[in-house]
């Protein structure tokens, strides 16, 4: 272990035999910490289980990578495919294993695990634990059977640990933990270690184009207007409603958490505002992440999908968003102006006039794109992302520095490594790679052509519908023809119609051009500048782990020979000069003297792979800044203090990108400060470590009302309660209800059931549906079949409709319920279901705990269910006969 603070965390955990909860800052290499603990584990201590939630899959791959890099045996995963006897032998082997909570809880309840030989359990996602989660259920059973087993819980999301009331305290109570270890980035040991040998950092601020600034300003204005509308409802805490908090995904959760209990009472406008704020946050993110054409395409889809119900589209500044987005891609000009420009160009040779933001203006298809009726043509603008040019310049500068060091015969063993470019997602990686390999203008051109061709496809899909609408529905104005023609000929829509027709003309010209070039040229090589041999060499050198993309070790050529970095808005004039000269060489054959670029790899941050340890890059370009990745870079440099590392950060100056990055650091620090305050005042019961826990801890303390009722009988002597049991389908362990039933003192018997989810008695069978599942089951027709099977084999079939505790106990407001039966209304569907199956009983449950109370009441005068009979129900015998049909 190279990191001293990791050693400190491990020594703190090993001191306490009961375990503890560790909360780190994101990016401080949680996977390496867990891998180190696994290497220290010996089989003589007993089996170690790592609980693996679906969200922790990337963490699992990192842990395996770090352990295998140290030539230690890696933990395997126990899956449901393994037979029971094989699973038992693995549990007794003493090795560490990954296992999902669903498999582990079923094996615990069926006593397939020798709990006495269990050393401990690691929980990799402590921030998602609650009192009703399956993980808490597992820990409670393990602690009741083996109180000496330790529990070690980990989380690198401090913000999630402070959401809700006393979240950390409740998590520790659910996991039977008494100690919490906090390791923020500003902790003294961490900050000293990471700042001892810091990497060389170059912070580059790129100015956004005028249209980008205009769009960003307009989106923030619309967002502010939506927030003001939300405040008027008086149903949300106003302190949380700021534009800065609206930049994060957690904002949606905060608003929904406040509105869920009264969701059915809200008007359509308020519900739409919640959805609109989510859309606007996406727009801000996509503005700085994607190119101009992709952004316009996304806006077009929003206009179609949200136009009739959206609130933000009718805000004062929303038209600017659409207007500026179009101006970044194209503009409409009169055909006569284009012809006169072409005439001037023909006279003055083949010079192209490009200035300012229209540096890449070109008429589409000449006279073919001209619309005779309107006399308007589409003129391309195709504004490139300002970061693209800066990225190329950084790559050129890196290659120049390496050549200088090679000539000066310095020790440059660290300098020949690959250049890593970190982007937010896979799509950005592919587009940037295309920009560097080819000409950026060519990339924009391809996006533009795809955009226009999609317009033609959309129109061809809509034409059959229009023909159907022409059938007359009445006479005169009732026919519908008169208002349509007047609207089409009105002045207001004439501009939109001209624009649409001009776009169609441009699209058809591109389609014709594409057909002729295909016929003439056949299949050309689309990437003439890539050195394929160097690509294959680059692939062979590197470790073939689960990286999605191949390593690019290619020599690429450039159109611009300036190696200078643009450090900020001061060099804007130089940028404009360079951009005006770039299009002149865009379509020409690149000169033989063009510079080579270093080998590079484009990495998507969302893939969450251990890329730094695999590639060991010497230069890293952070194209989309991310707080977690910045910390990973600091850790990587602290582990390799002798390796030279240069990091470039590319930000859009005065953008929400910078604001979001700085706010994410500030929010994490505030979360840790809150956790530190909570830790200082936290009251932890002495028996919270689970050492005093008996096997029936959940039923030791009956309710006070029960005690009072018993005092009249034999001086309050307690009657011996019989153990109640519930047969539960294995698939139901995805929900938290079995956990709550176990807390109520019921014995849970997990089996595979063909009919029903819960068997309460020989005559009562329950099919449980959450609200979302109920709607889906009605749509697919699955519910009808399930109720039919229950009615066939059980005297009292029950449909349990279970609501969430923090949401409204209602499908819809009373004003939305109509008097008539309609096929799309959920109440109508339920009414028809009950009419069709008269013996079906409906149970409406407000929460999980309410369901447990209902089950207890239903079982009070019933016999206990028979496990063997419940398994046979609905299953054909060897002769093909299905028994126990009560009809």
N, C-alpha and C positions, 0 to 999 in steps of 0.2 A: 504494500500500500504506500503510494507516494504522498497522499494527502494526510496531513497531520490532524485536521479536524475530523476526518473519517475515523482515525484511530481513537480520538477522544469520544466520539459518539458510541463506538463499539465497546470501549471500556466502560462507559456509563451503562450500557444495556446489559453487559455481562455481570456487572455488580449486583443488579437486581434480578433475583431468580424468578420473579413474577412477570418480568418483561416491562414494556413501556410503550408510550406513543411518541414517535419522532416526527416532527414537522420541520421540513427544510424549505429554503427558498427554491423556486423552480430553476432548474438548470445546474444545481449543485451535485449532479451525478448520483442520484438516488440508486440507480441500477448498480453502480460500482460498490456502493455501501452494502447493498443486499448480497451481491456476489461475494464480497469479502467475508460476510457473516456465514454464508453457506460453505465457503472453503474451510472456515474454522470448525464447522460442525463435524463431529466424528460419529460413525454408526453405533458406537457403544452407548451413546447418550439416548438413543431411541430414534424413531422415525420423525422427520420434520416435514410438515405440510405447508405449502405456499398456496393460499387461497387466490384463485385467479378469476377476476371478473372479466367480462367482455372488453371493458375499457382498458384493462391492463395488459393487453396482448403485445403492444409495442414494448412495454417495460420487460415482459418475459423474454422477447427476442434479444434485448440489450443484455439482460442478466446472463443468458446462455452464451452470448458472444464474449463477454468479459471473462467468464469462467473457462471457456474453451481456449481463450488466448493465453491463459496461465497453465494450460495442459492439465487441468483438473477434470474429473468426471462431471459431466453436466447433469442436472436433474431432469428426469423424464416427466411426461404428463400422463396422469391416470385419466383415461377416458371411459365413457359408458360402453365402448365396444369390447373392453376387456371382460372376460367372464369373472364371476364372483370369486371363485377359488384363486384365480390368478391375482386379483386385486388384494385378496387377503394375504397372499405371500409377499406382495410388494409392501403392504402396510407393516409387516413384521421384519422387513429387511434392514431397517435403520437408516436408510438413505433419504435424502430430501426429494420431494415430488411436487410438481404442479398439479392442482386439482380444482375443478369448478365447485362452487358452493352447493349446487344442486346435487351433484354426485355424492359429495361428502355427507350431506345431511341425510340422504336416503340410506347410505351405508352405516351411518351412526344409529339411525332408528331401527334398522334391521340387524344391528349388532354384528356387522361384518368387520368392524375395526376393533382390534385389541387396544382400547383406549389407554390401558395401563402402560403400554410400551410406546406411547406417544411422547416425544420430547417437548414439542411445542408447535405453535402455528404462527406463520407470518401472514399478515393482512396487508396487501399492497395498495389498497385504495381506501384508507381510513376516512377520507373526506366524504365518501358516499355511504357510510354506515349510519343506520338509525336503530331505534329500539326494536323496530319490527322487521329489520332486514334478516335475510337468511344467515348472514355471517354471525349476527348476534345470537341467533338460535343455536348455531353450531358451538359457539364459545360457551353458552350456558350449559349445554349437554356435556361438553368435554370437561368443564370445570366441576360439574356435579359428580363425574365419575373419576376424574384424575385432577385433583386440585393443585398438584405440583407442576403440571404442564404450563410452560410460559407462553405468553401472548405478546408478540411484537408487531405493532401496527405502524405503518409508514404513510406519509403524505407529503407531496411537494406542491400542494395548492392551499396556501394559508388563507386565501380569500374565501374559499369554500368552507373553511373551518370556523369562520365567524358569521356566516349567513344564518339567519334565524336566531331564536332565543336559546342562549346557553348551549350552542351546538357542540362545543368541545367537551363540556362537562357531561352532556348526555351520551356522547360517543364513548367517553372513558367509562361511564357507568355500564353501558351495554357490553363493553369488552372486558369488564372486571379489571381495569387498570388503575393504578394509583399515582403513577409518575408520568410527567410529560416533559419532553426534551425539545426545546425550541432552538433552531439554528438558522437565523436570518442572515442575509448577505452582509448586514452591518455589524454582525457579531465580531468581536475583536479578533479571535483566532482565525475566522474565515477571511476577514478583510485583510489582515496582515499577510496571510499565505498567498492570497490571490493578487495582492498588489506588490509583492516582493520583486517579481520579474514580469512586469506587465508587457503585453505585446505592443508593437508600434501601431498606433491608431491614426488613420487619416479620416477626418469627418468632412464629407463633401456635401454641401448644400446646393441643390440644383433648383433653379428658378422654374416654376411652373409657367406654362404658356398663359397668355391673357384669358383665353377661353376657359382653360382649366380653373383659373382663379375665379372667373365669373360663375362657373358651374358650382364650385365649392361654396362660394358665398351664397348662392341661391338655395342650395340644399340646406345649409345651416339656417337660413331665414325661414324656409318651409318647416324645418324641424322645430324651430323655436315657436312658430305659429301653432303647430300641432300640440306642443307641450303646453302652451297657454290655453288651448281648447281643453286639454286634459285636466288642467288645474281648475277650470270652471266647473267640472263635475263634482268637486268636493269629495271625491271617493278615493283619492290617492294621496299619500303623504307627499307634500309639496317639496320637502327638502331633497328627496331623491331625484326629482325631475329637473335635471340640468342637461345641457347639450353635451357636456363632457362625459357624463355617465351614460348618455345615449349612444356613445361610440362603442360600448362593450356589449357582448351577448348577455351578460348577467343582468343588464337593464331590463330585458324582456321578462326574466325570471322575477325580478323585484316587483315589476308592475303586475304580473299575473298573480303573484303570491298575495298581493293586496286585494286584487279584484276577484279572484276565484270564488270566495264565499258568497259574493253578491253578483256573480256573473250573469245569472238568469234575469236579474232585475235591471241590468244595464240596457240602454238603448243601442240601436244598431250603430249610431254614430260613434259612441264611445268605444265599442268593440272594434270598429274599423280604425280608430285612431291608434290603438295598440298595434294592429297589423301594419299601419302606415309607418310608424316609427321604426319598425323592423326593416321595412323596405328602404327607407331613407338611409339607415345605417349601412345597408348593403351598397347603396349607390355611392356613398362616400368612400367605401372600401374599394369598389370596382373602379372608381375614377382614377385613383393612383396606382392600381394594380394592373389594369388591362389597357389595351390600345384603344384609340378613338373609335374605330369601327365596331369593335366588340361592345363598347359602352353604348353606342347608339343602338345596336341590335337589341341589347338588354332593355333599353328605354322603350323601344318599339313593342316588345313583348309586354311590358308593364302597361303601356297605353291600351293595348288590346284586352289584357286580362283584368285590369283594375278600373277601367275608365268609368263604368256605370255605377260603381259603389265607393270609389276611393274619395277620401277627403283631401289628401295632399295635392291631388291633381288640380283642385279648384282653388288652391292657395294663390296669393298674389304673385309670388316669385316663381311659381312652378314653370311658367312658359319659358323663362330664361334658361332653365335646365335643358329643355328640348331644343330651344333655338341655338344655344351655344354648342350643344352636342352635334347638331347638324353642321354648323359652320366649321367644326374641326374636321369634317369629312368631305363635305361638298358645298357648292353654292350654285344658285340658279342665275344664269346670265342670258341676255337676249342673243339670239342666233346671229343677228347682224353685227353685234360687238365682237363675237368670236371670229366671224369671217374677216372683219377688218383687221383683227389682231394677227390672224394667219397671213393676211396679205402683207402686213408690215414685216412679219417674220421671214416670209419668202424673199422679200427685197433685201433684208439685212443679213442674209445667210441663215445658218442653222443655230443661231444664238437663242438661248432660252432666257426669258425675263422672269426672275423670281425674287420676291422681296418679302421680308417680314414673315408673317404667318402663312403666306401663300407661296412658300418656297418650292412647293411641288405641284403647282397648278398645271393641269394638262386637259385639254378638251377631249371628251370621249368620242372616239369614232368619227370626228369631223361632221360631215353632213348627214351621216346615218343616224346620229343621236338627236338631230334636230326634229322637233315636233312641228309639223306643218301647221296644225290648227293653232298652236299657242305661240310658236316662234321662240321657244325657250329651250335651252340646253343645260345639262348638268355639267358643271366644271369641277374637276377633282381638286380637293385641298389636301386630304390625307395627311393630317398633322401627325408627325412621329412623336412618340413619348420622349420627353427631354432626357430621361435617364439613359436611353439607348446609346446616344452619342458619347456620354460620359463613361459608360461601361467599356466601350471600345477603346477610348483614350486610356483608361486605366490598364487595359490588357496590353496596349502598345507600350506604355511606359514601363510596365513590368518586364516585357521582353527586352526593351532597351537596356534596363538596369542589369539584366542577366548577361547580355552581350558585353557590356562594359566590364563587369566583374570577370567574365571569361578572358577578356583581353588583358586585364590587369593581373591575372593569375592569382587572384585571391582564393581563399578557401570557400568555395561555393557549393559544398556538398548538400547544404540544406536548401539551396536556391533553385535546384533543378526540379523541385516537386511540382505537383499539379496545382493549378489555380482553381479554387473552389468558389463557385458562385451560388449563394444561398437565396432561393426565392420562396415565396409563400406556398405555392401549389404547383402541381405537375403541368398545368396548362401554361403558366408563366415560364417554366423551365423550357418547354418545347418551343415557345415563341422566341425567347431570348437566344436559344441555340440556333434557331433559324435565322435570326437577325445577324448573329456573328458569322455564321457560315455563309449566308447569302447577303444580298444588299437589303438594308431595312426598308427601302422604298419598294422593293420587290415583295417583301412580306406584307406590307400595307396594301399593295396592289392586289395580292391574292385574297386578302381579307375582304377588300372592297368588292371584288368580282363575286365572291361567295355571297356577300350581302345582297348584291343586285339579283343574282340568280335565285336566291331564296324568295325575293319579291315576286318573281315570275311564277315560281312553284306555288306560292300562296294564292296568287290570282287564279291560276289554273284549277286549284282546289275549290275556289269559291264560285267559279262560273256556273257549275250545274245548279247550285242553290239559287242563283239569281234567276235562272230560267223558270224554276218552279214558282218563284214569287210573282211572276208575270201573269199567272192565271187570275182572271178577274174574280174579285170577291163581292162585288156589288155594282151599283150604277153610279156614274158621275164621280163625285169626290170620294164616295165610299169605295170605289175601285182601287184607290191608292195610287193611281198613275199621276194625277194632277199635282199633289204636294211634292212628290219625288222630283218631277221635272222642274218645279219652281225652285226647290232647294238647290238642285244641281246648277241651275242657271243664275242663282243669286251671286252677288258680288263677294259675300263673305267666304264662300267655299271655292271660288274660282281659283284663288292662289293655290290652295291645297290640291285642287284637281290638276292644275298645270304642273305642279311639282311631281305629283304621282305619275302623270303621263310622261314627263321628262325622264324620270327614273326608269320607267318601263322601256322607253326608247333606248336609254343607255344600256339597260340589261340585255335587250334584244340584240343590240350591236355587239356586245361582248360575247353573246352566245354564238352569233354568226361568225365572229372573228375566231372563236375557239374551234368551231367546226372546220373552218378553212385551214387553220394552222395544223390541226390534227391530220387533215388529209395530206397537207403538203410535207410536213416534217416527220411524221411518224413519231416514234418514241425517242425523245431526247433524254440525255442524262440530266436530271434536275439539279444535281449538286456537283458542278464541275470543279469547285475549288477545294474539295476535301481530299486530303492525302489518305487514301484508304489503308496503305501499308502501315502508316503511323498509328491509325486507329486500332488495327488489330494488335499491334505491339502493346499499345496502352492497355488493352483488355487483358492480354495474357499476363502482364506483370502483376496486376492487382489481385487481391483476395476475392474469390468468387462467392461472397456471402449474399444475403438476400437483398441486394440493392436492385431497385427496379430498372435503373437506367444504365446503359453501358457507359464506360468511361470514354470521354472524348479526348484523344491525344492527337489532335489534327493540326496541320499547318494551314492557317487561313490567311487570306489576303484582305487588305483594307482599301477603302477609297480615299482616305484622308491621311496625310503624312504627319499631322501635328501630334506630338507625344505629350503635350501639356495636359495636366489635370485642371478641370474647372473647379476651383475651390469654393466658389460662391457666386452671388449675383454681380460681383465686381467685373467679372470677365464676360458679361453678357454680350458685349459688342463682338468680342472674338467668336463667341458661339454663333452669332448671327452671320458673321462673315464665313465661318466654316460651313454653316448650313446652306448658304447660298451657292457655295462652290460644289457641295456634295451632289446635287441632282445632275450637274453637268456631266459627271463621270458615271452616273448611275447605270445607264444602259450601254456604256462603252465597254470594250474589253479592258480588263484591268492591266495596268502596266507591269512589266516584269520586275521593276524595282520596288513594288509594293512590299510592305513589311509583313513579316511572319508574326503570328500570335502564339503565346505559350500554350501548352496542353492544358485543357480545362475540363471541369466536370460541373454540371448543373444539378443542384440538389434541392428537392422539394422539402421544406421544413415540416409539412404535414405528414410526411412518411415516417418521421421520427426514428431514423436509423443511426447507429454509432459511426457516422461518416468520418469524423475527425480521426478516430483511432484506426480506421481502415486505410484512408488515403494519406494521412499525415501531410497535409498541404502546408506550403510555406507562405502562400498568399491567399487570403480569403476576402471575397467581395460580398458584403451583406447587402443584397439588392433590396430586400424587404426586411427592415429591422424588426427583430423579435427579442423580447427580454430574455426568454429562456435560452435562446441560442447564444446570446451575448455572454451569459454566465458559463455556458459550455465552452466557449472560446477561452474564458479566463481560467477555467479548470484545466483545459488542455495545455495551456501555456505554463501553468503552475506545475503540472506533471512532467513537462518537457522544458525545463528552464534554459537548457543550452541551445535549443532549437530556435532559429530566427523565425519570427512570425509577424507578418504585416497584415493589418486588417483595414479594409476600406468600408466605411459606412456611407451609403448613398441615401440621402433624405431629400424629399421635396421641401424647399424652404417655405416656412409659414403655411404648412399644410396640416390637415388633421392627422396625417401619418406621424408627424413629429409629436403632436399633441397626445395622440393615443399611446405612443411609445413611452413618453415621459409620465403620462397618467398611470400606465400599468405598473411602473416602478413605484410611484407614489402610493398607489392602492395597496401594493404588496407590503410596503413598509408600514402603512397604517394598520393593515391586518395583523402584522406581527406585534405592533405596539399594543393593539387591543388584546392579543393573546397573552402578552407579558403581564398586562394589568389583570386579566382574568386568572392567570396562574398565581399571582400574588394573593388574591382574595378567594381562591377556590376552596370550598369545604368538601373534603373527601371522606366518606365514612370509613371506619376502621376495617370493616368486613368487605370492602369493595374489591379486594384482591381475590375473592372467591374461595379462600381457604376455609371459611366457616360454613360453606354452602353444603346443604344436604341434598339428597336425591329428589325430595319433594318440596324444595324451597318455595315453589310457586303456590303451594296450597297450605303452607304452614299458618298463614294468618287469614282466617275467614273474615268476611265483612262484619262490621259492628252490629248491623241489624240482625244477622244470623245469630250472633252471640246473645243478644237480648231475647230473641225468641226462644232460645234454648234454656234460659235461666229458670223458666217456669217448670221445666221437666228435670226432676232429680237434681236440683241444685246446680243447674248449668252444666251437667255432665255432657260431654261431646259424644254425639252418635258416630259410630264408625261409618264413614262414607265409602260406598263401593266405587271402585275405579271405573270411570267411564272411558270408552274408547271410540275412536272415529276412524273409519277406513278412508284413506285419501289416495286419489290417483297420483302417480309419480309426477305427471306433468304439472300438477298444481303447486309443486314446490318452487315454481318461478314466482309465485305470489307470496305475500307475507302472512296469509291467513293460517296455515299450519303452525307457524311460530306463535301467533296469538292464542290459538286453541291449546297449544302446549303450555303456555303461560297460565291459562285457566285451569290447568291440572288434568287435561284430557290426555289419554294415551293415543299417540298417532301411529297408525299402521299403514306404511306406504306400500301399495301394490299397483299393478297395471290393471285399470278398469276399462272394460269395453263400454259400459253404460254408466253415465253419471260421473261426478267429480268427488262427491263426499257421500258415504253411506252412513247414516246416523243410527238406523235400526233395520231389522229385516223388512220393514215396510216403507221406510222413508229414504228416498234417494234425492240428492240435491245436485243441480247443475248450476255452477256459479258463473256469473257474467259481470265483468266490469263494464262501464258505460261504453267504452270504445269497442270492446269485444261484442257487446250486444248489438250495436249498429252493424258491425261487420257480419255477424252471424245471420242477421235478418237479410242482409244484402245477398249473401252467398247461398242462403237456404239451408245452412247447416243446422240452425236452431230447430227448425221444424222436424228434421230427422232425429235430433237428440231428444226432443220432447216425446216424439212418437215411441222411441226405444224405451224411455223411462216409463211411459204409460203402459207399455206392454209387459214389463217385468216387475213393477213396483206398485203397491196399492196407493201410495201417496207420493206422486212425482212433484218435485218442488223446483221452481226457477228462482234462484237468488239473484237479485239485481243489487250490486254493491257499489256504492258511491265512495269517493275519496273523502277523508275526514276534513281536509282543508278546502273542499269545493262545495258548491251549493247542492242542497239535497233536492234537486229538481231538474227535469229534462229541459224545460222551457218555462217562460213566464206564462201566467194564466191567460194573458191577452193573446198569446200565439196559438192557443188550443182552439181549433175550429169545431163547429157543431157536426159537420159532415165527416164521414169516413173517407180519407184520402190515402192513396197508395204509398205516398212518400212520407207520411207522418208517423212517427214512432209510436204514439199513443194508439193510433188506428191499427197499426200492425199488432201491438200487444193485445188489443181488444179482439181482433180476429183470431189470434192464437188461442186465447182463453175460450172463445166460443167453439173452436174446433176441438179442443181437449178440455172437456168440462171438469175432469178430475185434477187438472193442473193447478197447483197453488203458487201464488207469487209472494215472494218475500222481498220487502224493500228495506235495505240496510243502509244506515247513515255512514257507517265506517266499519273497519275490521273488528274493533272491540264490540260494536253493536251486533255484528254477525255472531261473534263468540257467545254473547249473552243469549241470542235467539236459539242457537244450537243447544245450549245448556237447557233452556226451557223446553225445547222440543223433545229432548232425550229423557226428561224427568220421569215419564211414565211408560217408557218404551224398553223393550229388551235390547241387549247389546247385539251389534251386527255380527254375522258369521263371515269370517275372512274367506274361507274356501268357497262358500256359496257365491259371495260377491265377485270373486275372480271368474267363476264359471258363467255368470250371467251374460247372455248375448254371444257366447262362444259356442259354435257348433261342436257336437260330439264327433267321434270317429265315424258314426253312421250318417253324419250330416244333420242330425236332429237337434234343434235348439230347445232345451228344457225350460221349465218354470215360466211358461207363458201364462200369465194370470188371466188372460181374456177367455 
